[in-house]
């Protein structure tokens, strides 16, 4: 009896299941029908839209939209120049700015030689790696070889307007530091940058964190931890005594640099102001190869930048850009007196700035002038002031002609009194640079 | 208690307004019409300036910073200025393709070049990106925007659809008026500075005879201007439809030499002071040609 009851119950439940299944099936059929009808409606709408557009009477539609399928953006920038300086390279290679590391113009990656220079072919690749990361690589292909100018990953979807970037990157210290050569208004680096940070500026392996504050006006904060290989202010190679091979200063813990900055911007009618304050601090190991005396200690570089740009219309603007840099270095210096190494307390306080004005009346022409100065150059050794030249200047002027957005021809003149022989004799330098800069490939976007 | 919580949640949900960033003012005009007061619209470019060369001011980063969605024109029109702003804004929402509406994907583009080499100037590989100047495209764009907003904000979808319906019926009345105003001009030809008005011309059967710039993005040359004088003398075009952002110097020279009418034509909302909505834009375009 129990068994019978059980089996009937089972049969009933089975039947119930089948009816449920059937209702499900009919529901599915219904859904399919609705989908089908929706599909038809969409098709009908699409074709009616197509009919609405009047037939082409002026220019025919040519083929389907066949934009680039590749997800890799590629661009190439070629920079060449003709240079005429009042000093020959062999003489130029011995001219430096006292109080700063050796950074002769003849060793610059840009315009090093009199006559013709192929400065670089800059190959830039950009792509989205996955939903979380962007990748950027910039190669500088020059006659000396291929260098990775930059190569980094950037986060795409961190919350709260946070961004992390890691790899080899140009620090966003100051204004001009993060800009590539072709974005500068003049073909050579401002005197303060060349003196404080060298030809390569602050370009390091490291990681960068940035945050856009939820404020009006625009306010951005960033910190960076960098390896510290910059040869002009920092460096990581140990310094050895050439007489006995002993270590004078061991290499610092790496990463050895910390960078911080805040930037803000506001619009006043058709003018835009961009201002920033930056600081970079870290260990210094400046070897004899770069400086005599060598130096080991701690250095801090402060920067304040200020850009005011006024737009008359889409194509004409007047831009005033300035940066002030101040450096302190505290530590020990090592110098060779001919028979032994001297190990002395050393302190430096140095300051300089550049200020440049660029006027673009239209898309074809641009005119600019720049004034560079290092006005404070104090070095004390064992508490005694060494008298270094305290006033070094450079003035530049340039005219640019653009045949299109992709080709720039620039004629530039610069006069410098910031170079000295090893004997401490000031050597004025006049430079004429005619440079040609071409951009091909993916349309390069402009930053402010 | 639960009910209270639920109510609180509902209230907070209904108050959470969507913020949409748009590249150009014409998109803002449509988005505001559809979104009404349920939508905050942040416009990046200024209507009076060249849409190809928008200055990537840092203040624009602030407008992208907290946006939930972005609507762009597409077809490469923003490629010269928007990407670095987006990288700077570090707004994860806008890096998600699902939150980006590219309007150029919703309409048929014309002037697709067979040769994208820059020997032909700075041509747009995907085709002419100024498709919003065909008034027949506007309802299509409005529909795309409505669909996009409804997907992202289903709670307000009925409102968006209602606004779309009202907009479309108003637009079809407008279209009839513009169609009849423009009808007598069918078959005539004009000169432009840059082929920015091609969609408008094509919609009304006008012909773009030549451009003042010899090639896209290349400034006028004397040789090309002399050639234009010849063309104007031979073909007697109706006028020069001059955009508001290029210098009218060459246009004025052509006017002096040949007597051709030089008309300053708006291309976007805000390009002239009186153009405050997208329908005012077409009112002005159709009226000025008469």
Interface residues (C-beta under 8 A of the other chain):
Chain A: X49 X50 X52 X53 X54 X56 X57 X58 X59 X61 X62 X63 X65 X66 X67 X68 X131 X134 X154 X155 X156 X157 X158 X159 X161 X162 X163 X210 X211 X212 X214 X215 X216 X217 X218 X220 X263 X265 X266 X267 X272 X274 X311 X313 X314 X315 X362 X363 X364 X403 X404 X405 X406 X440 X443 X445 X446 X447 X448
Chain B: X49 X50 X53 X55 X56 X57 X58 X59 X61 X62 X65 X66 X76 X79 X80 X81 X82 X83 X84 X87 X88 X89 X90 X91 X92 X95 X96 X108 X109 X110 X111 X112 X113 X114 X118 X121 X122 X125 X126 X127 X134 X136 X137 X140 X198 X201 X202 X203 X205 X206 X207 X208 X217 X218 X219 X245 X247
